[in-house]
Amino acid sequence: MNQDDDRWGSPEPPPRGPSTPPGLRFDPLATAIGVFAAVAIPIVVVGYTRPAGSSTPIIVAGVLIGLIVGILAGVWVAHRGGDVWKGPQL
């Protein structure tokens, strides 16, 4: 048996590497930052660009709501170990 025959000997993919399907794991901190930005930015922009002038209560509310929702999302992802979808993979 030569070296070329060995490469066809293992039909199963390795546990890690380019042949394995990627696992979808999310970083809790990155998730929290992304959710914070997705929630807070639109509210802050509305509060800042109102025709009647900028509204500090709307801006502060946007930041607080974004912070709370971001922390909740990050804690939820951390609690699930980074696996958001535990169902069958497509």
C-alpha positions as CSV (number, residue, x, y, z in Angstrom):
1,M,0.0,0.0,0.0
2,N,1.4,3.4,-0.9
3,Q,0.7,6.9,0.2
4,D,-2.0,7.5,-2.3
5,D,-4.1,4.7,-1.0
6,D,-4.2,6.1,2.5
7,R,-6.0,9.2,1.6
8,W,-9.1,7.2,0.6
9,G,-9.1,5.0,3.7
10,S,-11.2,7.2,6.0
11,P,-14.7,7.8,4.8
12,E,-15.7,9.9,7.8
13,P,-14.9,13.6,8.0
14,P,-12.5,14.7,10.7
15,P,-14.1,16.2,13.9
16,R,-12.7,19.6,13.0
17,G,-11.5,21.2,9.9
18,P,-12.7,22.4,6.5
19,S,-14.6,19.1,5.8
20,T,-16.9,19.4,8.8
21,P,-20.1,21.4,8.7
22,P,-19.7,24.7,10.7
23,G,-21.2,24.8,14.1
24,L,-23.3,27.9,14.7
25,R,-22.1,29.3,18.0
26,F,-22.6,32.9,18.9
27,D,-20.4,35.0,21.2
28,P,-22.6,36.4,24.0
29,L,-20.8,39.7,24.2
30,A,-21.0,40.2,20.4
31,T,-24.7,39.3,20.5
32,A,-25.3,41.8,23.3
33,I,-23.4,44.6,21.5
34,G,-25.3,43.9,18.2
35,V,-28.7,43.8,19.9
36,F,-27.9,47.0,21.8
37,A,-26.9,48.8,18.6
38,A,-29.9,47.4,16.6
39,V,-32.3,48.7,19.3
40,A,-30.7,51.9,20.6
41,I,-29.5,53.5,17.3
42,P,-32.9,53.9,15.7
43,I,-34.5,55.3,18.9
44,V,-31.6,57.7,19.4
45,V,-31.7,58.9,15.8
46,V,-35.5,59.6,16.1
47,G,-34.9,61.5,19.4
48,Y,-32.0,63.5,17.9
49,T,-33.6,64.4,14.6
50,R,-37.1,65.4,15.6
51,P,-38.4,68.5,13.8
52,A,-39.1,70.1,17.2
53,G,-35.5,69.6,18.3
54,S,-33.6,66.9,20.0
55,S,-35.3,65.2,22.9
56,T,-33.1,64.1,25.7
57,P,-35.7,61.8,27.3
58,I,-36.1,59.9,24.0
59,I,-32.4,59.5,23.6
60,V,-31.9,58.3,27.2
61,A,-34.8,55.9,26.9
62,G,-33.3,54.5,23.7
63,V,-30.0,53.9,25.3
64,L,-31.6,52.3,28.4
65,I,-33.9,50.1,26.4
66,G,-31.1,49.0,24.1
67,L,-28.9,48.3,27.1
68,I,-31.5,46.2,28.9
69,V,-32.5,44.2,25.8
70,G,-28.8,43.8,24.8
71,I,-27.9,42.4,28.3
72,L,-30.9,40.1,28.2
73,A,-29.9,38.8,24.8
74,G,-26.3,38.3,25.8
75,V,-27.3,36.4,29.0
76,W,-29.7,34.2,27.0
77,V,-27.0,33.3,24.5
78,A,-24.5,32.6,27.3
79,H,-27.1,30.4,29.1
80,R,-27.5,28.3,25.9
81,G,-23.8,28.0,25.5
82,G,-23.7,29.9,22.3
83,D,-26.2,27.6,20.5
84,V,-29.2,29.7,19.5
85,W,-30.8,27.0,17.4
86,K,-30.8,23.5,18.9
87,G,-33.0,21.9,16.3
88,P,-31.9,20.0,13.2
89,Q,-29.3,21.6,11.0
90,L,-30.2,22.2,7.3
